[in-house]
């Protein structure tokens, strides 16, 4: 995740987009294969720390990491959906508080951050709405 800290500010350039996308794919693949061990060892605390930070790059890297992890479980249903449900109940209140931080609301990258948050909300709700 710290690799994202160093490149999220380049996500608007073509090369930066490729690098950020590659790192997100790595996180996605790890989350799909080794979610339980990886989450318990460090992931949850690191994401929570980043989202509560006053550093915009850390917040965006935390959001991108969370998006990749959620995406790994996006289409799960029933019991397989538990990791996604647990992440939602943990991180949605944190995201809500984060969206009120001046470092986000006064940032020139505010719209990009809101787009990531919107994708997170969409991914976590689309299957639940479809299934209901």
DSSP file (Angstrom, degrees, kcal/mol; ACC not computed):
  #  RESIDUE AA STRUCTURE BP1 BP2  ACC     N-H-->O    O-->H-N    N-H-->O    O-->H-N    TCO  KAPPA ALPHA  PHI   PSI    X-CA   Y-CA   Z-CA
    1    1 A X    >>        0   0    0      0, 0.0     4,-1.1     0, 0.0     3,-0.9   0.000 360.0 360.0 360.0 -32.4    0.0    0.0    0.0
    2    2 A X  H 3>  +     0   0    0      1,-0.3     4,-0.9     2,-0.2    59,-0.0   0.786 360.0  65.3 -65.2 -23.3    2.9    2.4    0.6
    3    3 A X  H >> S+     0   0    0      1,-0.2     4,-0.6     2,-0.2     3,-0.6   0.889  98.2  53.7 -62.6 -36.8    3.8    2.1   -3.0
    4    4 A X  H X> S+     0   0    0     -3,-0.9     4,-2.2     1,-0.2     3,-0.9   0.845  97.7  65.1 -65.3 -32.8    0.4    3.8   -3.8
    5    5 A X  H 3< S+     0   0    0     -4,-1.1     4,-0.3     1,-0.2    -1,-0.2   0.856 104.4  46.5 -56.1 -34.3    1.4    6.7   -1.5
    6    6 A X  H << S+     0   0    0     -4,-0.9    -1,-0.2    -3,-0.6    -2,-0.2   0.630 122.1  31.5 -86.6 -14.1    4.2    7.5   -3.8
    7    7 A X  H X< S+     0   0    0     -3,-0.9     3,-2.1    -4,-0.6     4,-0.2   0.545  86.7  91.9-122.0  -9.0    2.3    7.3   -7.1
    8    8 A X  G >< S+     0   0    0     -4,-2.2     3,-1.4     1,-0.3     4,-0.1   0.831  84.9  60.0 -61.2 -29.1   -1.3    8.4   -6.5
    9    9 A X  G 3  S+     0   0    0     -4,-0.3     3,-0.3     1,-0.3    -1,-0.3   0.662 101.8  54.9 -71.3 -13.3   -0.5   12.0   -7.3
   10   10 A X  G X  S+     0   0    0     -3,-2.1     3,-2.0     1,-0.2     6,-0.4   0.349  73.7 106.5 -97.1   5.9    0.6   10.8  -10.8
   11   11 A X  T <  S+     0   0    0     -3,-1.4    -1,-0.2     1,-0.3    -2,-0.1   0.630  71.8  62.1 -64.1 -12.9   -2.8    9.1  -11.5
   12   12 A X  T 3  S+     0   0    0     -3,-0.3    -1,-0.3    -4,-0.1     2,-0.2   0.618  91.4  77.3 -88.0 -13.1   -3.7   11.9  -13.9
   13   13 A X  S <> S-     0   0    0     -3,-2.0     4,-2.6     1,-0.1     5,-0.2  -0.656  89.5-118.5 -93.1 154.6   -0.8   11.2  -16.3
   14   14 A X  H  > S+     0   0    0     -2,-0.2     4,-1.5     1,-0.2     5,-0.1   0.914 115.9  44.0 -58.5 -44.0   -0.9    8.3  -18.8
   15   15 A X  H  > S+     0   0    0      1,-0.2     4,-2.1     2,-0.2    -1,-0.2   0.906 113.1  52.3 -67.2 -40.8    2.1    6.6  -17.2
   16   16 A X  H  > S+     0   0    0     -6,-0.4     4,-2.9     1,-0.2     5,-0.3   0.885 105.6  54.7 -61.8 -39.6    0.8    7.3  -13.7
   17   17 A X  H  X S+     0   0    0     -4,-2.6     4,-2.5    -7,-0.3    -1,-0.2   0.900 108.6  48.9 -60.6 -41.1   -2.5    5.7  -14.6
   18   18 A X  H  X S+     0   0    0     -4,-1.5     4,-2.2    -5,-0.2    -1,-0.2   0.917 113.2  46.3 -65.8 -43.3   -0.7    2.5  -15.7
   19   19 A X  H  X S+     0   0    0     -4,-2.1     4,-2.3     2,-0.2     5,-0.2   0.945 114.8  46.1 -65.5 -48.5    1.4    2.4  -12.5
   20   20 A X  H  X S+     0   0    0     -4,-2.9     4,-2.5     1,-0.2    -2,-0.2   0.921 113.3  50.0 -60.7 -44.5   -1.6    3.0  -10.2
   21   21 A X  H  X S+     0   0    0     -4,-2.5     4,-2.2    -5,-0.3    -1,-0.2   0.891 109.6  51.4 -61.7 -40.4   -3.7    0.5  -12.1
   22   22 A X  H  X S+     0   0    0     -4,-2.2     4,-1.9     2,-0.2    -1,-0.2   0.917 111.1  46.9 -64.0 -43.6   -1.0   -2.1  -11.8
   23   23 A X  H  X S+     0   0    0     -4,-2.3     4,-2.3     1,-0.2    -2,-0.2   0.910 111.3  51.8 -65.5 -41.3   -0.6   -1.6   -8.1
   24   24 A X  H  X S+     0   0    0     -4,-2.5     4,-2.5     1,-0.2    -1,-0.2   0.883 108.3  52.2 -61.8 -37.8   -4.4   -1.8   -7.6
   25   25 A X  H  X S+     0   0    0     -4,-2.2     4,-2.5     2,-0.2    -1,-0.2   0.877 108.1  51.1 -65.7 -37.4   -4.4   -5.1   -9.6
   26   26 A X  H  X S+     0   0    0     -4,-1.9     4,-2.4     2,-0.2     5,-0.2   0.938 111.5  47.0 -63.6 -46.5   -1.7   -6.5   -7.3
   27   27 A X  H  X S+     0   0    0     -4,-2.3     4,-2.6     1,-0.2    -2,-0.2   0.917 111.8  51.7 -61.3 -43.3   -3.8   -5.6   -4.3
   28   28 A X  H  X S+     0   0    0     -4,-2.5     4,-2.0     1,-0.2    -2,-0.2   0.930 110.4  48.0 -57.6 -47.7   -6.9   -7.0   -5.9
   29   29 A X  H  X S+     0   0    0     -4,-2.5     4,-1.9     1,-0.2     5,-0.2   0.898 112.6  47.7 -64.0 -41.5   -5.1  -10.3   -6.6
   30   30 A X  H  X S+     0   0    0     -4,-2.4     4,-3.2     1,-0.2    -1,-0.2   0.921 111.0  52.1 -64.5 -42.7   -3.8  -10.6   -3.1
   31   31 A X  H  X S+     0   0    0     -4,-2.6     4,-0.6     1,-0.2    -2,-0.2   0.847 110.4  49.0 -63.8 -33.6   -7.2   -9.8   -1.6
   32   32 A X  H  < S+     0   0    0     -4,-2.0    -1,-0.2    -5,-0.2    -2,-0.2   0.891 122.9  30.2 -71.2 -39.4   -8.8  -12.5   -3.7
   33   33 A X  H  < S+     0   0    0     -4,-1.9    -2,-0.2    -5,-0.2    -3,-0.2   0.878 135.5  18.9 -90.3 -41.0   -6.3  -15.2   -2.8
   34   34 A X  H  X S+     0   0    0     -4,-3.2     4,-2.4    -5,-0.2     5,-0.3  -0.136  75.1 136.3-126.7  36.8   -5.1  -14.4    0.8
   35   35 A X  H  X S+     0   0    0     -4,-0.6     4,-3.2     1,-0.2     5,-0.3   0.916  70.6  49.1 -55.6 -53.3   -7.7  -12.0    2.2
   36   36 A X  H  > S+     0   0    0      1,-0.2     4,-2.1     2,-0.2     5,-0.2   0.930 117.6  38.2 -58.2 -51.9   -8.1  -13.5    5.7
   37   37 A X  H  > S+     0   0    0      1,-0.2     4,-1.9     2,-0.2    -1,-0.2   0.909 119.4  48.1 -66.5 -41.6   -4.4  -13.7    6.5
   38   38 A X  H  X>S+     0   0    0     -4,-2.4     4,-1.9     2,-0.2     5,-1.7   0.913 112.9  46.8 -67.9 -43.1   -3.5  -10.4    4.8
   39   39 A X  I  <>S+     0   0    0     -4,-3.2     5,-1.1    -5,-0.3     6,-0.3   0.929 113.7  47.8 -66.4 -44.8   -6.4   -8.5    6.4
   40   40 A X  I  <5S+     0   0    0     -4,-2.1    -1,-0.2    -5,-0.3    -2,-0.2   0.865 111.5  51.4 -64.3 -36.1   -5.7   -9.8    9.9
   41   41 A X  I  <5S-     0   0    0     -4,-1.9    -1,-0.2    -5,-0.2    -2,-0.2   0.900 136.1 -42.0 -73.7 -40.2   -2.0   -9.1    9.7
   42   42 A X  I  X5S+     0   0    0     -4,-1.9     4,-2.2    -5,-0.2     5,-0.2   0.536 104.8  93.7-159.9 -25.2   -2.0   -5.5    8.6
   43   43 A X  I  ><S+     0   0    0     -5,-1.7     4,-2.6     1,-0.2     5,-0.3   0.899  88.5  47.5 -59.1 -51.8   -4.4   -4.3    6.0
   44   44 A X  H  ><S+     0   0    0     -5,-1.1     4,-2.4     1,-0.2    -1,-0.2   0.912 114.6  46.1 -58.5 -46.2   -7.3   -3.1    8.1
   45   45 A X  H  > S+     0   0    0     -6,-0.3     4,-2.4     1,-0.2    -1,-0.2   0.883 113.0  50.5 -65.5 -38.5   -5.2   -1.0   10.4
   46   46 A X  H  X S+     0   0    0     -4,-2.2     4,-2.2     2,-0.2    -2,-0.2   0.918 111.9  46.1 -67.5 -42.9   -3.2    0.5    7.6
   47   47 A X  H  X S+     0   0    0     -4,-2.6     4,-2.7    -5,-0.2     5,-0.2   0.938 113.6  49.6 -63.8 -45.6   -6.3    1.5    5.6
   48   48 A X  H  X S+     0   0    0     -4,-2.4     4,-1.3    -5,-0.3    -2,-0.2   0.903 110.9  49.9 -60.5 -42.2   -7.9    3.0    8.8
   49   49 A X  H  < S+     0   0    0     -4,-2.4    -1,-0.2     1,-0.2    -2,-0.2   0.908 112.5  47.3 -62.3 -42.8   -4.7    4.9    9.6
   50   50 A X  H >< S+     0   0    0     -4,-2.2     3,-1.3     1,-0.2    -2,-0.2   0.913 110.0  51.3 -67.6 -42.7   -4.5    6.3    6.0
   51   51 A X  H 3< S+     0   0    0     -4,-2.7    -1,-0.2     1,-0.3    -2,-0.2   0.756 111.7  48.4 -68.6 -22.6   -8.2    7.3    5.9
   52   52 A X  T 3< S+     0   0    0     -4,-1.3    -1,-0.3    -5,-0.2    -2,-0.2   0.386  93.3 109.5 -93.8   3.1   -7.8    9.2    9.2
   53   53 A X    <   -     0   0    0     -3,-1.3    -3,-0.1    -4,-0.2    -4,-0.0  -0.228  69.8-136.3 -76.3 164.0   -4.6   11.0    8.1
   54   54 A X  S    S+     0   0    0     49,-0.1     2,-0.6    48,-0.0    -1,-0.1   0.278  80.4  98.1 -97.6   7.6   -4.2   14.6    7.3
   55   55 A X     >  -     0   0    0     -5,-0.2     4,-2.2     1,-0.2     5,-0.2  -0.869  64.1-154.0-102.1 118.5   -2.2   13.7    4.2
   56   56 A X  H  > S+     0   0    0     -2,-0.6     4,-2.6     1,-0.2     5,-0.2   0.885  94.7  52.5 -60.2 -41.2   -4.2   13.7    1.0
   57   57 A X  H  > S+     0   0    0      1,-0.2     4,-2.4     2,-0.2    -1,-0.2   0.898 110.0  48.8 -63.3 -39.4   -1.9   11.2   -0.7
   58   58 A X  H  > S+     0   0    0      2,-0.2     4,-2.2     1,-0.2    -1,-0.2   0.900 111.6  49.9 -65.9 -40.3   -2.3    8.8    2.2
   59   59 A X  H  X S+     0   0    0     -4,-2.2     4,-2.4     2,-0.2    -2,-0.2   0.938 112.4  46.5 -63.5 -46.5   -6.0    9.2    2.2
   60   60 A X  H  X S+     0   0    0     -4,-2.6     4,-2.7     1,-0.2    -2,-0.2   0.896 112.1  50.2 -65.7 -39.7   -6.3    8.6   -1.6
   61   61 A X  H  X S+     0   0    0     -4,-2.4     4,-2.3    -5,-0.2    -1,-0.2   0.892 110.8  50.8 -66.4 -36.6   -4.0    5.5   -1.4
   62   62 A X  H  X S+     0   0    0     -4,-2.2     4,-2.6     2,-0.2    -2,-0.2   0.908 111.6  47.5 -63.3 -42.2   -6.1    4.2    1.4
   63   63 A X  H  X S+     0   0    0     -4,-2.4     4,-2.7     2,-0.2    -2,-0.2   0.915 112.2  48.9 -64.9 -43.1   -9.3    4.7   -0.6
   64   64 A X  H  X S+     0   0    0     -4,-2.7     4,-2.0     2,-0.2    -2,-0.2   0.889 112.6  48.5 -65.2 -38.1   -7.7    3.0   -3.7
   65   65 A X  H  X S+     0   0    0     -4,-2.3     4,-2.4     2,-0.2    -2,-0.2   0.940 112.1  48.5 -65.5 -47.0   -6.5    0.1   -1.6
   66   66 A X  H  X S+     0   0    0     -4,-2.6     4,-2.8     1,-0.2     5,-0.3   0.907 109.9  52.8 -59.6 -42.0  -10.0   -0.3    0.0
   67   67 A X  H  X S+     0   0    0     -4,-2.7     4,-2.3     1,-0.2    -1,-0.2   0.911 109.8  48.2 -60.0 -43.2  -11.6   -0.1   -3.5
   68   68 A X  H  X S+     0   0    0     -4,-2.0     4,-1.2     2,-0.2    -1,-0.2   0.894 112.8  47.5 -66.1 -40.2   -9.3   -2.9   -4.7
   69   69 A X  H  X S+     0   0    0     -4,-2.4     4,-0.6     2,-0.2     3,-0.3   0.927 114.3  46.5 -67.2 -44.5  -10.0   -5.1   -1.7
   70   70 A X  H >< S+     0   0    0     -4,-2.8     3,-1.3     1,-0.2    -2,-0.2   0.885 107.8  57.6 -63.4 -37.8  -13.8   -4.6   -2.0
   71   71 A X  H >< S+     0   0    0     -4,-2.3     3,-1.0     1,-0.3     4,-0.3   0.822  96.8  62.8 -62.9 -31.2  -13.6   -5.2   -5.7
   72   72 A X  H 3< S+     0   0    0     -4,-1.2    -1,-0.3    -3,-0.3    -2,-0.2   0.752 116.3  30.6 -65.6 -22.6  -12.1   -8.6   -5.0
   73   73 A X  T X< S+     0   0    0     -3,-1.3     3,-1.4    -4,-0.6    -1,-0.2   0.181  86.9 117.0-117.7  14.6  -15.4   -9.6   -3.2
   74   74 A X  T <  S+     0   0    0     -3,-1.0    53,-0.3     1,-0.3    -2,-0.1   0.827  80.4  35.7 -56.7 -41.2  -17.8   -7.4   -5.2
   75   75 A X  T 3  S+     0   0    0     -4,-0.3    -1,-0.3    -3,-0.1     2,-0.1   0.221  87.1 122.4-104.8  14.9  -19.9  -10.1   -6.7
   76   76 A X    <   -     0   0    0     -3,-1.4     2,-0.3     4,-0.1    -3,-0.1  -0.425  41.9-164.2 -73.1 151.7  -19.9  -12.6   -3.8
   77   77 A X    >   -     0   0    0     -2,-0.1     3,-1.3    54,-0.0     4,-0.2  -0.908  46.3  -6.1-133.4 164.0  -23.3  -13.6   -2.4
   78   78 A X  G >  S-     0   0    0     -2,-0.3     3,-1.4     1,-0.3     4,-0.2  -0.259 130.5  -4.3  55.3-129.9  -24.5  -15.2    0.8
   79   79 A X  G >  S+     0   0    0      1,-0.3     3,-1.6     2,-0.2    -1,-0.3   0.821 130.6  63.1 -64.7 -32.3  -21.7  -16.5    3.1
   80   80 A X  G <  S+     0   0    0     -3,-1.3     3,-0.4     1,-0.3     4,-0.3   0.658  94.2  64.7 -67.5 -13.5  -19.0  -15.6    0.7
   81   81 A X  G <> S+     0   0    0     -3,-1.4     4,-2.4    -4,-0.2     3,-0.4   0.529  71.7  97.9 -86.6  -6.7  -20.0  -11.9    1.0
   82   82 A X  H <> S+     0   0    0     -3,-1.6     4,-2.8     1,-0.2     5,-0.2   0.872  79.0  53.3 -54.0 -44.4  -19.0  -11.7    4.7
   83   83 A X  H  > S+     0   0    0     -3,-0.4     4,-2.3    -4,-0.2    -1,-0.2   0.919 111.7  46.9 -58.1 -40.4  -15.6  -10.1    4.1
   84   84 A X  H  > S+     0   0    0     -3,-0.4     4,-2.4    -4,-0.3    -2,-0.2   0.925 112.6  48.6 -65.7 -45.0  -17.3   -7.4    2.1
   85   85 A X  H  X S+     0   0    0     -4,-2.4     4,-2.3     1,-0.2    -2,-0.2   0.899 111.8  49.8 -62.4 -41.2  -20.0   -6.8    4.7
   86   86 A X  H  X S+     0   0    0     -4,-2.8     4,-1.7    -5,-0.2    -1,-0.2   0.909 111.2  48.6 -64.4 -42.3  -17.4   -6.6    7.5
   87   87 A X  H  X S+     0   0    0     -4,-2.3     4,-3.1    -5,-0.2     5,-0.3   0.900 110.4  52.3 -64.1 -39.9  -15.3   -4.1    5.5
   88   88 A X  H  X S+     0   0    0     -4,-2.4     4,-2.3     1,-0.2     5,-0.3   0.941 109.8  47.2 -62.1 -47.3  -18.4   -2.0    4.8
   89   89 A X  H  < S+     0   0    0     -4,-2.3     4,-0.3     1,-0.2    -1,-0.2   0.814 118.3  43.2 -67.7 -27.6  -19.4   -1.8    8.5
   90   90 A X  H  X S+     0   0    0     -4,-1.7     4,-0.5    -5,-0.2    -2,-0.2   0.919 123.4  31.0 -79.0 -46.5  -15.9   -0.9    9.5
   91   91 A X  H  X S+     0   0    0     -4,-3.1     4,-2.8    -5,-0.2     5,-0.2   0.707  98.9  74.7 -96.6 -21.2  -15.0    1.6    6.8
   92   92 A X  H  X S+     0   0    0     -4,-2.3     4,-2.3    -5,-0.3    -1,-0.2   0.924 100.3  46.8 -61.4 -43.0  -18.1    3.4    5.8
   93   93 A X  H  > S+     0   0    0     -4,-0.3     4,-1.9    -5,-0.3    -1,-0.2   0.881 113.2  50.7 -63.9 -34.0  -18.3    5.5    9.0
   94   94 A X  H  X S+     0   0    0     -4,-0.5     4,-2.5     2,-0.2    -2,-0.2   0.910 110.1  49.0 -67.6 -41.9  -14.5    6.3    8.6
   95   95 A X  H  X S+     0   0    0     -4,-2.8     4,-2.2     2,-0.2    -2,-0.2   0.898 108.1  55.0 -63.8 -40.1  -15.1    7.4    5.0
   96   96 A X  H  < S+     0   0    0     -4,-2.3     4,-0.4    -5,-0.2    -1,-0.2   0.926 112.0  42.6 -59.5 -45.2  -18.0    9.5    6.1
   97   97 A X  H >< S+     0   0    0     -4,-1.9     3,-1.2     1,-0.2     4,-0.3   0.891 111.6  55.9 -66.7 -38.9  -15.8   11.3    8.6
   98   98 A X  H >< S+     0   0    0     -4,-2.5     3,-1.6     1,-0.3     6,-0.2   0.866  98.2  61.6 -62.5 -37.0  -12.9   11.5    6.1
   99   99 A X  T 3< S+     0   0    0     -4,-2.2    -1,-0.3     1,-0.3    -2,-0.2   0.676 101.7  53.7 -66.1 -15.6  -15.2   13.3    3.5
  100  100 A X  T <  S+     0   0    0     -3,-1.2    -1,-0.3    -4,-0.4    -2,-0.2   0.500  81.8 114.1 -94.7  -5.2  -15.6   16.2    6.0
  101  101 A X    X>  -     0   0    0     -3,-1.6     4,-2.7    -4,-0.3     3,-1.4  -0.431  69.8-133.3 -68.3 137.6  -11.8   16.7    6.5
  102  102 A X  H 3> S+     0   0    0      1,-0.3     4,-2.3     2,-0.2    -1,-0.1   0.835 104.9  65.7 -58.7 -32.6  -10.6   20.1    5.2
  103  103 A X  H 34 S+     0   0    0      1,-0.2    -1,-0.3     2,-0.2   -47,-0.1   0.794 114.0  32.4 -61.5 -25.6   -7.6   18.3    3.5
  104  104 A X  H X4 S+     0   0    0     -3,-1.4     3,-1.4    -6,-0.2    -2,-0.2   0.872 118.9  49.0 -93.5 -49.6  -10.3   16.7    1.2
  105  105 A X  H 3< S+     0   0    0     -4,-2.7    -3,-0.2     1,-0.3    -2,-0.2   0.781 117.7  41.4 -66.3 -26.5  -13.0   19.3    0.9
  106  106 A X  T 3< S+     0   0    0     -4,-2.3    -1,-0.3    -5,-0.3     2,-0.2   0.287  91.9 113.0-103.0   9.9  -10.5   22.1    0.1
  107  107 A X    X   -     0   0    0     -3,-1.4     3,-1.3     1,-0.1     4,-0.2  -0.546  68.9-136.2 -83.1 145.2   -8.4   20.0   -2.3
  108  108 A X  T 3  S+     0   0    0      1,-0.2     3,-0.3    -2,-0.2     4,-0.2   0.674 109.4  58.1 -68.3 -15.0   -8.2   20.6   -6.0
  109  109 A X  T 3> S+     0   0    0      1,-0.2     4,-2.1     2,-0.1    -1,-0.2   0.142  70.7 115.9 -98.0  18.1   -8.5   16.8   -6.3
  110  110 A X  H <> S+     0   0    0     -3,-1.3     4,-2.5     1,-0.2     5,-0.2   0.891  73.7  50.4 -55.7 -45.8  -11.8   16.7   -4.4
  111  111 A X  H  > S+     0   0    0     -3,-0.3     4,-2.1     1,-0.2    -1,-0.2   0.906 109.0  51.5 -63.4 -42.1  -13.8   15.5   -7.4
  112  112 A X  H  > S+     0   0    0      1,-0.2     4,-1.7     2,-0.2    -1,-0.2   0.896 111.1  48.7 -61.2 -40.0  -11.3   12.6   -8.1
  113  113 A X  H  X S+     0   0    0     -4,-2.1     4,-2.3     1,-0.2    -2,-0.2   0.915 110.1  50.6 -66.1 -43.1  -11.6   11.6   -4.4
  114  114 A X  H  X S+     0   0    0     -4,-2.5     4,-2.6     1,-0.2    -2,-0.2   0.859 106.7  55.9 -63.6 -35.3  -15.4   11.7   -4.6
  115  115 A X  H  X S+     0   0    0     -4,-2.1     4,-2.2     2,-0.2    -1,-0.2   0.915 107.6  48.2 -63.3 -42.9  -15.3    9.5   -7.7
  116  116 A X  H  X S+     0   0    0     -4,-1.7     4,-2.1     2,-0.2    -2,-0.2   0.932 112.6  48.4 -62.4 -45.2  -13.3    6.8   -5.9
  117  117 A X  H  X S+     0   0    0     -4,-2.3     4,-2.4     1,-0.2    -2,-0.2   0.897 110.1  52.5 -62.1 -40.4  -15.7    6.9   -2.9
  118  118 A X  H  X S+     0   0    0     -4,-2.6     4,-2.6     1,-0.2    -1,-0.2   0.895 108.3  50.6 -62.8 -40.2  -18.7    6.7   -5.3
  119  119 A X  H  X S+     0   0    0     -4,-2.2     4,-2.8     2,-0.2    -1,-0.2   0.898 109.0  52.1 -63.7 -40.0  -17.2    3.6   -6.9
  120  120 A X  H  X S+     0   0    0     -4,-2.1     4,-1.9     2,-0.2    -2,-0.2   0.946 111.8  45.4 -60.9 -48.8  -16.7    2.1   -3.5
  121  121 A X  H  X S+     0   0    0     -4,-2.4     4,-1.1     1,-0.2    -2,-0.2   0.907 114.2  49.2 -62.6 -42.0  -20.4    2.7   -2.6
  122  122 A X  H >X S+     0   0    0     -4,-2.6     4,-2.2     1,-0.2     3,-0.7   0.942 110.7  49.5 -62.6 -48.3  -21.6    1.4   -6.0
  123  123 A X  H 3< S+     0   0    0     -4,-2.8     4,-0.5     1,-0.2    -1,-0.2   0.865 112.2  48.0 -60.6 -36.9  -19.5   -1.8   -5.8
  124  124 A X  H 3< S+     0   0    0     -4,-1.9    -1,-0.2    -5,-0.2     4,-0.2   0.680 120.3  35.4 -80.9 -16.2  -20.6   -2.7   -2.3
  125  125 A X  H <X S+     0   0    0     -4,-1.1     4,-2.5    -3,-0.7     5,-0.3   0.672  93.4  80.7-110.3 -20.3  -24.3   -2.1   -3.0
  126  126 A X  H  X S+     0   0    0     -4,-2.2     4,-2.0     1,-0.2     5,-0.1   0.896  98.6  40.8 -62.6 -43.6  -25.0   -3.3   -6.5
  127  127 A X  H  > S+     0   0    0     -4,-0.5     4,-2.6   -53,-0.3    -1,-0.2   0.890 114.4  53.3 -71.2 -38.2  -25.2   -7.0   -5.9
  128  128 A X  H  > S+     0   0    0     -4,-0.2     4,-1.5     1,-0.2    -2,-0.2   0.903 112.0  45.3 -63.4 -40.6  -27.2   -6.5   -2.6
  129  129 A X  H  < S+     0   0    0     -4,-2.5    -1,-0.2     2,-0.2    -2,-0.2   0.897 114.1  48.7 -68.5 -40.0  -29.7   -4.4   -4.5
  130  130 A X  H  < S+     0   0    0     -4,-2.0    -2,-0.2    -5,-0.3    -1,-0.2   0.888 113.5  46.9 -66.2 -39.2  -30.0   -6.8   -7.4
  131  131 A X  H  <        0   0    0     -4,-2.6    -1,-0.2     1,-0.2    -2,-0.2   0.758 360.0 360.0 -76.2 -26.6  -30.4   -9.8   -5.0
  132  132 A X     <        0   0    0     -4,-1.5    -1,-0.2    -5,-0.2    -2,-0.1   0.488 360.0 360.0 -66.2 360.0  -33.1   -8.2   -2.8
